Amino acid sequence: MTFELRIQRQGIDPTAESSLHALRDIMQLPVIAVEHGELLQIDVAGSVDSAATRQALEKAASRAGRYVNLNRDAMLWDVEDSTRPAPHSGCAVDLWVRQGDGGEARALQWFRQHSGVECQAVRRGRWYRVHVQTADPQEAKRCVAELANSRSRRVGLLANPHTESVDILRVQPNQKGSVGYAV
């Protein structure tokens, strides 16, 4: 079973703000908003009690501020994300940017030691949710895939294709005020 833990800064996130400014104002792309955080994908052996496992993983992630600083950051599980209101019309596209495959041996060791959960793998990377003006999911996916990989100073921004891999995790059309994103 795979658990996705997203860690986002509470309040204003300077990385999200500067990414939005660069994409919308400098590169003139149809971007409405950008959310930013860190995504941990944690693979757990066998069938487990989801609520208890999430609680144990949260405790390990926030222990000594190792992965989450509770004074600054918020944690959100993939299943909780479906209850968040969509801030804009258009589409929301989730990206995951990782060094290589994102595998983290030290994080795996940490979660095994401090959570009491039988973790099999931990992958870690930067997470972005890019809200674009287009209502067509395929066009939104193409647009965000194009802007994600840096190829020059004027094309691409969020990832270096020479050292990082980019996955589009989900694309969800929004209606202003509607609830949620598809998984």
Rosetta blueprint (number, residue, H / E / L):
1 M L
2 T E
3 F E
4 E E
5 L E
6 R E
7 I E
8 Q E
9 R E
10 Q L
11 G L
12 I L
13 D L
14 P H
15 T H
16 A H
17 E H
18 S H
19 S H
20 L H
21 H H
22 A H
23 L H
24 R H
25 D H
26 I H
27 M L
28 Q L
29 L L
30 P L
31 V E
32 I E
33 A E
34 V E
35 E E
36 H E
37 G E
38 E E
39 L E
40 L E
41 Q E
42 I E
43 D E
44 V E
45 A L
46 G L
47 S L
48 V L
49 D L
50 S H
51 A H
52 A H
53 T H
54 R H
55 Q H
56 A H
57 L H
58 E H
59 K H
60 A H
61 A H
62 S H
63 R H
64 A H
65 G H
66 R L
67 Y L
68 V L
69 N L
70 L L
71 N L
72 R L
73 D E
74 A E
75 M E
76 L E
77 W E
78 D L
79 V L
80 E H
81 D H
82 S H
83 T H
84 R L
85 P E
86 A L
87 P L
88 H L
89 S L
90 G E
91 C E
92 A E
93 V E
94 D E
95 L E
96 W E
97 V E
98 R E
99 Q E
100 G L
101 D L
102 G L
103 G E
104 E L
105 A H
106 R H
107 A H
108 L H
109 Q H
110 W H
111 F H
112 R H
113 Q H
114 H H
115 S H
116 G L
117 V L
118 E L
119 C E
120 Q E
121 A E
122 V E
123 R E
124 R E
125 G E
126 R E
127 W E
128 Y E
129 R E
130 V E
131 H E
132 V E
133 Q L
134 T L
135 A L
136 D L
137 P H
138 Q H
139 E H
140 A H
141 K H
142 R H
143 C H
144 V H
145 A H
146 E H
147 L H
148 A H
149 N E
150 S L
151 R L
152 S L
153 R L
154 R L
155 V L
156 G L
157 L L
158 L L
159 A E
160 N L
161 P L
162 H L
163 T L
164 E E
165 S E
166 V E
167 D E
168 I E
169 L E
170 R E
171 V E
172 Q E
173 P E
174 N E
175 Q L
176 K L
177 G L
178 S L
179 V E
180 G L
181 Y L
182 A L
183 V L
